[in-house]
Every structure is written in structure tokens, then in C-alpha cells.
Amino acid sequence: QPKEHPEETHYDAKFDRCDGVEFDAITPDEKGNIFFFKGDHLWKGFSGPAQLANGTFQELDEYHHLAHVDAAFRMHSKDEDEPQAHDHIFFFLDDMVFSYYQQTLEKGFPVNIQQVFPGIPSHLDAAVECPKRECTTNSVLFFKGSDVYSFDIKTKTVKKKEWNHLPNCTSVLRWVEHYYCFHGNNFTRFHPVSGDVSGAYPKDARHYFMTCPNFGHGEAHRKPRCKLDAITTDRMGKSYAFTGSMYIRLDTPRDGIHHFPITRSWKEVSGAVDAVFSYGDNMYIIQGGQIYIYKSAAHYTLIEGYPKSVTEELGIQGPVDAAFVCADQHVAHIIQGQKMIDIDLTATPRAVKSEASLPIHKVDAATCDSEGVKLFVGPEYYLYQTPKVLAVSKISPVAQKFPPRIFGCED
């Protein structure tokens, strides 16, 4: 039964996160909307005012007078481990856990934390999902002080770690496959298995996770122009667009569109790239006369001995304007000016199979997906049914505008 409320009122203060706020919990919902919690208030998304949390998650207040949320996370698991919990949000208050689906409390909840997550302590500081492609198994990471509890969803076993090097996290967020520990009004990005921190941290959250006056990636930060340098999708389904020295993920729309430096995922590649294509378990990045080959996994790893020259790897002279490989095919289609060169990727050394003239003078980027071959020129693209149709075409099809919202750009 709901607990009797003590005779106290909700906080009157309307928090302003642009003043600098230490969040109690942060979690996305099943649609990718991110909730930031502070006291009995929350914010929805990266902009907008604070509002009372009981307006969205009413039962938290009815069962447990809501002065704060200790921790919260969205369950990622969609496979056999815990299919019924997929896309549920779990909230932790003192020694209790609440499970919500589509902002409705699941029947039978709240219950003691130990009933759902045996071995996990009460009065937590933070929690975050960690799928098996990023952790060893489908897991949840729970934080309390410097202690981190890795909970295996399938076996319900717990491994306790001590990460003294990481600040005490009052909330943790997994966003676009990266992990962020929030502390004070700052955040620190860390590796979910080792806890390692690489890069210049901490950083002020107001520059990245909310819209505040005089904050942002530099006050002059603007969306890039709608012109791609490269685009590709790897075997794991991760899809990327590259523009200048930045990239965006295209297959994680629930996490929103955000530009990251290329060096963040491919640390050996600095500056703009000329072309990128995926083949087998590898991603090929061409920059000038060099080609980098990365092993595709949770984190991209440069294969030993690379970069090499484009000539040594592909048997052609650079530079390259665009490149693509169609799914389950073994031919790299390399575009240079108005010429498309087909290279047999099964041959050793790599060999040119054929060449064709293109009806388009200058291609910025190219990809091959379920719709066909797309050639990107400025803010437009041309669609061809297959590479063979492209190779024999004498005229260009009607150009189509690509939606700026998909690529986070502006015309």
C-alpha cells in the first residue's frame, strides 16, 4: 500500500540547470527522451524548464514521498536474457525499485531492490545499462561511492569493482554508446568495462547536455552545412556520416543527432576524410593517399601495419572522392572524378575489375543500402537501383534533397 506522506510540501524552488546542477539521476525512456532528475523535479530533454516529477511518474510520489530519486536506468535487453523488461525504466529510491513501461508503473512494483537485483545495495548513487556488445554480457552497472557493481542480467551474478580514479557519480548516462559519469555540474566519460578515462575531463555539462545561454561548443557553434564527405554502415548495423573533422551516428535516432570528433572513435585519423567503406568485419577510411583499416567491434581498433598507401592496398592512385561496398558483395566501388573503378576485394593483390564513366561530375560521398546506390553532391543525392545501373547510366536521375534533421546539418 502507498505510504502515508509526512506533513511536508514539495520543494518550492524551481531549479535552473543553467545555474549548475548536480543531478540525482538521468535516464532515457523507451523513445529516447532523456529525463534529468533533481530533488522532486525533472527536466525532459536538453532544453526546457524544470517540472514536478510526480506529473510524469505519479506513483513514485504515492508510494514513496518523492524528495529525490537515487538512481534510474532504461533496460536495454531485447533478447532471451530479460525480454519482458525491454525498454522498461527502473527507478531506485532508498531500498525500493520501481519498474515503469510507457510512464506506467508495472504491476507488482515497487519491491525491494534485492528481489529484482540480488546482491545490489540500497541507497545507490547511480545506475546505467550496458549491453553485451559494450560489456562482456548484458549488464547493469550500479554505482555507490567508489564501488561499482556489474550485474549480469541473465545469470543475476554480481562482480564488484572499485574505481577510485573516477569521481563519485551522482548519475550515469549511456548515450550514443558512450558512458558519462555526472558529478557536480560536470561530467567525465569512462569505459564501461575498465572505468578508464581518456581525454580532457571533467567537462561542464552545460556545454553538451543542455541548452544554456553563453554555453555550447563555443558560442559561435553552428550546425555544419549539408555536405557529406563520406557515409557508411558496418556489418554490425552502425551507420555513420562524416563531415569535416566530425561524424554523426545515423542508426541511433532515439539518442538524437550529435556531432563528435572523428578522433573519438578512430583516434589515429585527424581532420576530414575523403571516403569510407565497410567490408566484412572491417571499416576502410581513406584520407589523401593513405588508407586506414579498422576492426569493427564495440570500439574500433586500427589493424597493425596501417595506415598504408592507397596504391599498396587497392592498386590505384589517389586521391579518392567517394567509395562504397554493397551488402554481401566483394567489390569496392571507388569514385574518382567522373570515373568509377571496381576493385575485387577477394583478389590478392587487389585488382581492378572494370571502370565506368559517370554522368555526375563531382561526387562528395556514396553509399549502398536497401534503397540502392546513393551519390551525395552537396545537400542532394542521386539514387540508382544498383551499381550496374550506375555504371551504364548516361544521364543523372532527378536529384533528391536529404533531410537536414537526419544529418544534423543546415542548408
C-alpha angles and dihedrals in degrees: 000000000000114000120247110259116240114237098267132111131231117270109278093207116104102213118224109206090198086070088063119271133196102218122221094208140350126198140156120230126226090279095050096256107145120224120203115198129203121166108314092335134084140189123218113218131336095307139036137066129297118267135185111278093219089068089069104024101031100169093059086070097039095053099033122019100249111231091141146338116244098203142339139187141169114241109238100189114120101158136070095300098078109341095163091059096052111134093002118139116225120204124194121207117173104306097343134088126206123199119206131186118188089349092303122117112246116242113266095028144154100054136157112288091238092062092063102023108029113199094025115119127231127247092045125188099211146341136198139180119246118187120210095254086065100029124035091258136005098290147162120222115214121194129205116163108312091334119102121193116203107204117198106217095206101044096026089224123144132217116194121211133179116222103182091161092064120077115249102274116222089185136005129204132193107208127169089347093304126111124226128192111203119207126165106333090322137083136208124203115223142177110258096220103040101020088229118160119212124180135028107320151203101049130183110260091214090071093057117014104043141029110251133162112263092009131102137090087316118325091263092056112136135169112270122252117269097262121116126208095192142347132193146154121217128216091266090060096254108146124199139184120198126206123167110321092333138081137195133204112239099186098059102068092152088066093051129235117298133162118231130184112262089232089065093073101016101034096181093058115080125178129008123336127222101211141351131194136170126223127171110324093335139087119212118208118190119199118170109312094339134086126203120199118202129190108236113230137117085305124022115245124195111237113241114265095031145157097058130169118278088235093056094045103037104018095238136101120252157257104088126197100193142343139192143173122203119228115277091005127118100210126098111210107209119193120206115171107308093342130093116201119196115211124193105230092193093061122094111237096025112257136201110243100184147336130222137184117239128217090224119080103208125016120194099190140349139198140173119220140149091294094053136256116339122197113195120211115174110309092342138071137203119221123214124181096229139350088258091056089049091050094055098038116117098183133040121249119236110292117244125208114235113225110257091214091064093054098033092237138120131229 
